[in-house]
Amino acid sequence: MSTMEPSADRQRRKAGMSSLGRLLPYAKPYVWQFALVLVLVVIFNASTVMQPYLVKVAIDSDISTKHPNYHGVLVIALIYVGVVIIGVAANFAQTVLLQNAGQNVIRTIRLALFSHIERQAMRFFDTRAVGRLVTNVSNDTETVSQFFTNFFLSLIRDALSIIMIIVAMFELNGRIALYCMVLIPIIFAISIGFRGQLRRAYQTTRTRLSNVNAFLAENLAGMRIIQIFHQEERQSRAFEELNESHRQANVYEYRTSVWFNRAFEVLGNVAVAAVVWIGGGAVLKHWIAFGTLYAFIRYIQQFFQPINAMTQQWNTLQSSMVAADRIGQVLAVQPEIVDAPDTVTVDPANIRGRIEFHHVTFGYQPEQPVLKDINFVIEPGQFIGVVGATGAGKSSVMSLLTRFYEPQAGDITVDGISIRAYAQADLHRIIGIVQQDVSVFTGTVADNIRLFREDISDAKVHQAAEIVGADVLIRRLPNGYATQLYGKGSNLSAGERQLISFARIVALNPRILILDEATASLDSQTEELVQRGLHAVAEDRTTIVIAHRLSTIRRADNILVFDKGRLVEQGTHAQLVARAGLYAMLDAESGVEAGTRDTRPL
């Protein structure tokens, strides 16, 4: 076990450094700003190193002499003040410039990460918790920003400061400077001793924080279920366990970091005492001047300041490596579904809407197919019903048509062209889908109808709402179409959200319309209003309805009946009932509802 852990640590460290390396190209547009920061760092460090030397000159040349030179002291004092002012100005400029460059880099990384996630197929989201992805885009990028700001500045400024201080000490007195160099191997020994513990502590803290975020996102999304089944106490206990685990990791990380820093603090004080002892003896023997001893003491103190600052940034490097590795793991996932290099050019307005499934087999896990050798044709303008028990494969058919997933075998065509030949953007303009669970985004009602597309005017938004009967309901809202929607549209009823989704379809005007049990959450009055609107919407449009209530599709041109991943029946309602198969059994189970109300949107 002991031989495996260091190897695992090395692998993680290499992965973290490699991930940081992959993020460096995002800093390329800001190279000139980082170069200017380097110049300002040199100026600041030079001003810092000059200060003890100026005091040394004043002591040895103007104060500790038989005839003190007050004018010389004044000149040195003025120069000292000027050097300090220059250093402060350079420090201010370098900090502001570096923060600006670093935040620009992180903005670019965050946008690239978000865009990369947006390009992923649905299988990517099936296997990843939303909370973890939120952590990647928000927390992890923020952690990496510390690398480009705090750590980068510390590495350049403090490393350069150490070099300048060493050079200055050797210029003052080579013998005492050599004694001071004994500290370097001790510093390395302490760093190596703590390095592994610090890295493991930072990795553990980040992992447990990610677990907390994932649990929180999952529970907030399912709060209604938690409350209705009275699971508050149980979930609170589970959340407390995760928080306690994160707290323990944080405490251990902080304790390890404190031990690390205090070890350097003790070493620094011991070094100052050693210089006072060695240098003091040299002063008493008149080997060196008192001003030189003062400068050495100040340089030793300055020597440990950048070292301590760099060690303080060790956790920043470790956290950045862990965060960069997590970001790198997401960026390394190539989109499963990409546009072909020779996509066809189409005008959505010229699409007729003929759909064909040709020997399609598909499984979310390839070895476990949920659709098996599916064949059917939908002619342009037809109204098609899709029915079957839960898990029969109805929604999978629609997911394949919209190319959220790729089939393992077979092909799907629209107007005789494989959907793989369409650009995904064009395919999604051709096909519109309305689901029972409506997605509402933060913004106005009008924004949610046009989906923030600037090419859809307010007039078209209002017209779309009127067609589906949503205009009257929207105008009753506090600010009408300008009403702000928040929290997935929590300030709207389920029916209002569904009506907005229908208006969205009309505004976007797809040639193929998919309704995935879209009216299930509406009351009878609202549903009748929606059905009247959909009569106009579905005109000259291929419409596919996935239905649990057979009353919705009784007058469909064709009904596809799925069972256990196979298309077992198809035909009109009358044909299927006469066949006395699975559909007839489902129709009988639906009872009076199937025969009393026709809600077909045509």
Order of alpha helices (4+ residues) and beta strands (2+ residues): alpha-alpha-alpha-alpha-alpha-alpha-alpha-alpha-alpha-alpha-alpha-alpha-alpha-beta-beta-beta-alpha-beta-beta-alpha-beta-beta-alpha-alpha-alpha-beta-alpha-beta-alpha-beta-beta-beta-alpha-alpha-alpha
